[in-house]
Amino acid sequence: MSSTPTQTLSHPGLSTPSRGHVPLVDHQNEPSVAPGDIAVGVVIGRASEYFDFFVYGIASVLVFPSLFFPFVGRLEGTLLAFALFAAAFVVRPAGTLIGMQIQRRFGRSTKLTVALFLLGSSTAVMALLPSYEQAGTMAIVLLALCRLGQGLAMGGSWDGLPSLLAMNAPKGRRGWYAMLGQLGAPLGFLIACSLFAYLWNGLTTVDFLTWGWRYPFFAAFAINVVALFARLRLVVTHEYEQELQARELEPCNVADLVGLQGPNLFIGAFAPLASYALFHIVTIFPLSWILLYSQQNIGSFLSLQIVGAMLAGAAMLLSGILADRIGRRRTLGLLAGLIAAFSLFVPLLLNGGKPGQDLFVLIGFALLGLSYGQAAGTVTSNFLPRFRYTGAALTADLAWLIGAAFAPLVALGLSARFGLVSVTVYLLSAAACTLLALRFNRMMRDSGE
């Protein structure tokens, strides 16, 4: 890093560090860029991405089985919709690699613009799709293409700001600042679920399935435009670009990454697996189970999930405090144990009528907030600096693919056939993977590898 003193931001709309406002620190502990500025961009950007994905996830239960898979039963139609849901996570690593190639040739801001435009467009186009009755198999093909577009865009939208926020956090506050980037998840779910709850409760079933469900998909494009500008106002400024380069948060050669840091890539993918597995088990899966196997009112259940999202957001704030006191890895291990314990009660709760189902949602969202708040980049520091940018992106992609992508499909499919104990086994296996990965990570650190 240059020995020239780092200047404060002068870009319009970005605040400069002020009295009482703790600035980010560079390698020499000199004032650089304010953590609050990065946090705003990260939260808005992530919220828009999660909103797009949750809109699709909720529609996979409430809409797509009827409109795109009417030729099979409701259960089979939901499973087919969940299969398309998983497709986005399968192509997400490819989107990351394509995005990094764009960044090398045209710059970070161009990559981000392309990715968010693709994400918003893919989601908005879904609102215009014909149903199976109108276009036959072509309707399913178009839906699948839009979903693949979402996945590629999510991979390509990695900007390195969460890593920058965590790495430059004030001493003893890394858990808190790492948590801020995760707040986009409950916020995105809150907005998506609120829109669907409003439309579901305010429209007849015919109106909802004819045109009402399309509004959240239209809203996605506008939300992504706002998110794009919120993030571009950061990454295009000289100060932020200089900071990203100083931290070596630039794309690296993937072959070198795998060859030299393969074990860290593996550990990074499995360490947060319990949290990623729980992610869709408490957001998307229970909605499908309630619709198919419960008498509970869907509108009321969506309202409960809105409360759950708020609870998850509050729990995330607590996770930041907890992680700064006992360490991020220890927090992740502790929560993996709690998720394992929670999994043992899943059959009892979901088969326990409305009280049990409501308790499942509230406890599940609380655990999700506590664990997911520290799930991103917990072992990213294992990577050598020049591998950290690409390593953080790919470990997240792999964690989503292994832990979360097929969770609704597997949980619903196996539960319908073998009972809800299947969800218990799924969560227990994910928790075991987290604990083993953290143990392996500790052994590597103790051996000095």
PyMOL commands that set and color helices and strands:
alter all, ss='L'
color gray80, all
select helices_A, chain A and resi 35-62+64-67+74-106+108-126+132-135+137-156+161-167+174-202+205-212+214-235+238-246+254-270+273-283+285-293+298-326+328-343+346-350+353-372+380-382+385-404+407-418+421-447
alter helices_A, ss='H'
color red, helices_A
deselect
rebuild
show_as cartoon
